[in-house]
Amino acid sequence: MLKNKCLNNTMICCLSMVMLLSGCQKAEDPQQTEDVQEEEKTVQVSKEDLAKLISILDNGDFAINGKDTGVKAQGEKGQDGKDGADGLQEIIDVIGQNGTDGAQVEQGEQGAQGEQGIQGAQGAQGEQGAQGAQGEQGQKGDSASEQPIALDSWNDAMLGALAEFQNGGGYLTKLHLNDTLRAQGFTQTTWQGMDAAFEMGENDLYPTIDVAKARPSFCSSATYMLLLKTISNWDAKQETRHVSQAAWRNLKPITIGTEEKPRQDDGYGCWGRANANADGLAVLIHELGAGKSFYVGMKDEYANEQAYFDAWDQAQRLDFMKIFWNENIGCGQADEAGHMVVYLGSEPGTDEEGNRDNTIYYWSSNGSKSDITKGYGVQTTKMSNVKRAVFTRITNPENFDMAKTISPYNKQIFLDAMNGQRNGTVEEVKENAGIK
């Protein structure tokens, strides 16, 4: 479960309702959330399990283990307190904390909660290693079943990383500042902030990642910096380090171009893959063997409506999610409009005709044009607004070490083509992301 600060910063801070578009940019603007109790008792549960006990009811209230707290997830217009940390504080008091081993919660009647709580995830079989930098297949990744790794530890690491991203900070895709941007309050570009946030000296085995320096931001910079911070958090907690110095050097985003080391364009190296149109992050995770992805298409791509909703129901909180706001994939004759986010869950809902239309909660850097008031935060959209989506789930974080096989100059052909050369197809998206 999140600590108070993490709860405040990730699940409900600043739930703005504006629809934001990002995706293909002009050349100068590169791309890129029991009822009755017996006598007071406490039980130990993991942070992830406790997070699952917090939900949003049909009436818009937060609930703990199904019990309506009376605290709105989103308040009425003008009621700022209920939209942010102040509103959640009312239910935080119900949740005790117990240091690093997790939190304490009040136990309901026998049967209201399972006898042993929610069972943790088991280690999954390791996947094939990533493709080598010269086109040769990399070595096979270590099997998670041989050295079991608790996957909930990855979620804990991500929640801890999310807590370090303060809301806002500005939304900016431009490579260079001008007088207008400086007048708005921008003191650096997103690219400069990413470079400053990742510090790794010549003799350092691991980087120091300070996400407070990664401001302003845009959607794919936000999710990539979150990924790097989560890898760092996760690896530091393992008995044996899994991610090598060589892997970290390739994971570093090269965002400041020099004659010796040009800035990574879409499709080049790890950052260039994650920043690309189409399903860039999903492609990177597939090549590294660090996770798996699945695709959600438009309704007419399915035999019936239930199959469409079944595809949506695969999503889990803290999956990475690429949203396609329009039908285009990549940039060519027509431009993709997309958004790279972290999926936080959904709230059941219907449209005006009574058809299912859930509210989707997500975290990212949210904005559609340069704006010093935008940036990191939680936002919502309706399921019907998402034309297509690719969800990516980390299952084998130890395989981020396979980044050592993807040099900063290694080009992923499909993603490179999505950067203004042509549009892609659903079949190409699935093939390059390993989606069956």
HELIX and SHEET records of a PDB file:
HELIX    1   1 ASN A    4  THR A   10  1                                   7    
HELIX    2   2 LYS A   47  LEU A   53  1                                   7    
HELIX    3   3 ASP A   80  ASP A   83  1                                   4    
HELIX    4   4 ALA A   85  ILE A   92  1                                   8    
HELIX    5   5 GLY A   99  ASP A  101  5                                   3    
HELIX    6   6 ASP A  152  LEU A  162  1                                  11    
HELIX    7   7 ASP A  179  GLN A  184  1                                   6    
HELIX    8   8 THR A  190  ALA A  197  1                                   8    
HELIX    9   9 VAL A  211  LYS A  213  5                                   3    
HELIX   10  10 CYS A  219  ALA A  236  1                                  18    
HELIX   11  11 GLN A  245  LEU A  251  1                                   7    
HELIX   12  12 GLY A  269  ALA A  274  1                                   6    
HELIX   13  13 GLY A  280  LEU A  288  1                                   9    
HELIX   14  14 LYS A  299  GLU A  301  5                                   3    
HELIX   15  15 GLU A  305  TRP A  312  1                                   8    
HELIX   16  16 MET A  383  ASN A  385  5                                   3    
HELIX   17  17 PRO A  397  THR A  405  5                                   9    
HELIX   18  18 ILE A  413  ALA A  417  1                                   5    
HELIX   19  19 VAL A  426  ALA A  433  1                                   8    
SHEET    1   A 5 SER A  22  GLY A  23  0                                        
SHEET    2   A 5 ALA A 337  GLU A 347 -1                                        
SHEET    3   A 5 PHE A 320  PHE A 324 -1                                        
SHEET    4   A 5 ARG A 388  ILE A 394 -1                                        
SHEET    5   A 5 GLY A 291  VAL A 296 -1                                        
SHEET    1   B 5 SER A  22  GLY A  23  0                                        
SHEET    2   B 5 ALA A 337  GLU A 347 -1                                        
SHEET    3   B 5 THR A 359  ASN A 366 -1                                        
SHEET    4   B 5 ASP A 371  LYS A 382 -1                                        
SHEET    5   B 5 GLY A 168  TYR A 171 -1                                        
SHEET    1   C 3 GLN A  37  VAL A  45  0                                        
SHEET    2   C 3 ALA A 103  GLY A 108 -1                                        
SHEET    3   C 3 GLY A  96  GLN A  97 -1                                        
SHEET    1   D 3 ILE A  54  ILE A  56  0                                        
SHEET    2   D 3 ASP A  61  ILE A  64 -1                                        
SHEET    3   D 3 LYS A  67  LYS A  72 -1                                        
SHEET    1   E 2 PHE A 198  GLU A 199  0                                        
SHEET    2   E 2 THR A 208  ILE A 209 -1                                        
END                                                                             
